């Protein structure tokens, strides 16, 4: 691969502008989705280089009720200037006020009447890990608080606070107030940011290829050229229609993270963050809750999600990184009898797709079925072997743990062996989910409990849970790879 030449001044400037248009386009997507989802206190308009917002005018979220959100967008072509005390307090190249001083002045102006404002510094720059205040940034909120307030005047943090306050023209108490509302959205690299925006477009019900994203950002640039400083819902809806971006319903976002943080969590209508509550140092080893946290607590959090979403929600997208048992539970929580159109972001070789329970299919796909006699009881074990063949591991577990099952039913793709790409798209996933359910309705008619083991795409686990009705009580197991190999995670009534 040939190396790119160093960017020239025009390239740097236009790329920085494009980055700002992406931030503003994200705000417009949020406006569109929140209105469609009847969110509490939704965005009513998006400001772009809005008058009266000081240097935090690059993108402004204007809500029905304050606080409004004011953003400054800073793009860098390389990693030579991480976010640090030096970066924030250094005077501008022309000798003007520093970034921190400009933000402080704008904040004081916006809150002069006693009101509130949310502030964001949005940049692809990373945090300086050696800076004692910036290194304490809370990854969940983007705030430097509460760690920035810890330590006395002679501590490293205390000395840094004094420097920051002096440079900002604030008292230390005022600086703490500012840092309580100033979010640092850092390390938003162009490629990753575009990928996340495409996912947001998908769950917003829009086309989400790269061309569609660039068309949205291009519309923002056109509005700026025309001097449109405030973008309303009607303008955004007209742009979506003119650009032919509409692909499906705008959805409420449910973010569930157990393996790694979800980049869409900040856009979610409700977020469940269990990353620090799962055992393991990486997303490859996080397979079960870290005691005293339990599967029962996670089940309660997931099953409570419907009432946490905006009233009247009928279409939901689940995002984040979860294993198969929680994904299946999400499906049963929003099962088909609730009337919810449930979708999951499914990543694969062809990129991210949105697999929705409402996507049509021609006919149910009957799975392949292999039965193994066990003779340990009158219950039934079921293994969904779609992505890989888990039958030997499950048989070993059932026998070693003396699970009271009479047999194991292994269900496979209808015309192929288990493999990663055996389910190509949403239509096939829905057809197979119905085929699996219908097969089990016939073969478990007189059974009082199913023990369910899953090896399938995450999206299929969601769709299967959504269709899991007119069956019996089901114990869902998670593959934990250690100790006994599997662990009972959730019990659902079907």
Secondary structure, DSSP 4 states (H G I P E B T S, - for coil): -PPPPPP-HHHHHHHHHHHHHHHHHHHHHHHHHHHHTT-TT-EEEEESS-TTSTT-BSEEEEESSSPEEEEEEE--SSSSS-BSHHHHHSPPTTS---HHHHHHHHHHHHTTTS--EEEEEEESPPB-TT-TTGGG--TTT---TTGGG-S-TTSHHHHHHHHHHHHHT--HHHHHHHHTTEEEE----HHHHHHHHHHHHHHTTB--SHHHHHHHHHHHHHHHHTT--EEEHHHHHHHHHHTT-B-S---EEEEEESSS--TTGGG-SEEEE-GGGBSSSSTTT--SBPTT--HHHHHHHHHTHHHHSPTT--EEEEES---HHHHHHHHHHT-GGGT-EEEEEEEETTEEEEEETT---SS--PPEEEEEE--S-SEEEEEEESSS--HHHHHHHHHHTT--EEEEEEEE-TTS-S-TTSS-SHHHHHHHHHHHHHHHHHHTTT-SEEEEEEES-HHHHHHHHHT--SS-EEEEEEE-SSTTSEEEEEEE--
